[in-house]
Amino acid sequence: MAGPQDQDGVGLPFALLDSWLPDRIGSRIDPEVLSRRQSLYASLAEDLDTRVAEATESIHAEAADEREAEVLGVPVGSPVIVIRRWTYDRARRPVEYTRSAARGDRYRYVVKLRA
């Protein structure tokens, strides 16, 4: 599958994302429309009148499993940054759960804090 293209990582996938949606939402999404739009949240808002109001994310490091290593073009056990996100609508109903694994050597997390 994915393998290193050059020394700079050009051509390598950056992250592997998996999303889960409640049946009340997922069963109503048109895959063709989603493919054209390339944005789940735009499809939710425009087609299903479902808007994300808040999300909670957790970020930590893990060792790449076989699937992640193959897709990301890294050895099994390489560090990956795992992001888990739970999103909710205005009524606090779950909209999406996402787990992504990003290459540890190409991921940067930046937070801006204000007082």
C-alpha positions in Angstrom: 0.0 0.0 0.0 1.5 3.3 1.0 5.3 3.5 1.1 7.8 6.3 1.3 7.8 8.4 -1.9 10.9 10.4 -1.1 13.0 11.5 1.9 10.8 14.5 2.6 7.6 12.5 3.0 6.1 14.0 -0.1 3.3 11.7 -1.3 2.9 10.0 2.0 -0.5 10.1 3.8 -0.4 12.3 6.8 -3.2 10.7 8.9 -5.7 7.9 9.0 -9.2 9.1 10.1 -12.1 6.9 11.1 -15.5 8.4 11.9 -18.6 6.9 13.4 -22.1 8.5 13.2 -25.3 7.6 15.0 -27.7 5.7 12.8 -30.2 8.6 12.9 -27.6 10.6 11.0 -25.4 8.2 9.1 -28.3 6.4 7.5 -29.5 9.7 5.9 -26.2 10.8 4.4 -25.9 10.4 0.6 -22.4 9.0 -0.1 -22.3 10.6 -3.5 -23.1 14.0 -2.2 -20.6 13.7 0.6 -17.9 12.6 -1.9 -18.6 15.7 -4.1 -18.8 18.1 -1.1 -15.7 16.7 0.6 -16.9 18.0 4.0 -19.0 15.9 6.4 -19.9 19.0 8.5 -21.1 20.9 5.4 -23.2 17.8 4.4 -24.7 17.6 7.9 -25.6 21.3 8.0 -26.9 21.6 4.4 -28.5 18.3 3.9 -29.6 17.2 7.3 -30.0 20.5 9.2 -27.6 19.2 11.8 -25.0 21.6 13.1 -22.1 20.8 15.4 -22.2 23.0 18.4 -19.4 21.6 20.5 -16.7 19.0 20.6 -14.3 17.4 23.1 -10.9 16.2 21.9 -8.2 14.1 23.5 -4.7 13.9 22.1 -2.1 11.4 23.0 0.7 9.2 21.5 0.4 5.5 20.7 2.4 3.0 18.8 1.3 2.4 15.2 -0.6 -0.8 14.7 -0.3 -2.8 11.5 -3.1 -1.0 9.6 -1.8 2.4 10.6 1.7 1.6 9.8 0.7 0.3 6.3 -1.4 3.3 5.5 0.9 5.9 6.9 4.1 4.3 5.5 5.9 3.9 8.8 7.2 0.8 10.7 4.8 -1.0 13.1 5.3 0.5 16.5 6.3 4.0 15.3 4.8 6.9 17.3 1.5 8.2 16.0 -0.5 11.0 17.5 -4.0 9.8 18.2 -6.8 12.3 18.3 -10.3 11.3 19.6 -13.1 13.7 19.1 -16.7 13.6 20.2 -19.0 16.1 18.6 -22.5 17.2 19.7 -25.3 19.3 18.3 -27.0 22.1 20.2 -29.2 19.7 22.1 -26.1 17.8 23.3 -26.9 14.8 21.1 -23.9 12.9 19.7 -23.2 13.8 16.1 -19.9 12.1 15.4 -17.0 10.2 17.1 -13.7 10.4 15.2 -10.4 8.7 15.9 -7.4 9.8 13.8 -3.8 8.6 13.9 -1.3 11.1 12.5 2.4 10.4 11.7 4.3 11.5 14.8 7.2 12.8 12.7 4.9 15.2 10.7 2.3 16.3 13.2 2.4 19.6 15.1 -0.2 20.6 17.7 -0.4 24.4 18.3 -2.6 26.0 21.0 -3.1 29.7 21.4 -4.1 30.8 24.9 -5.5 34.1 25.9 -6.1 35.6 29.4 
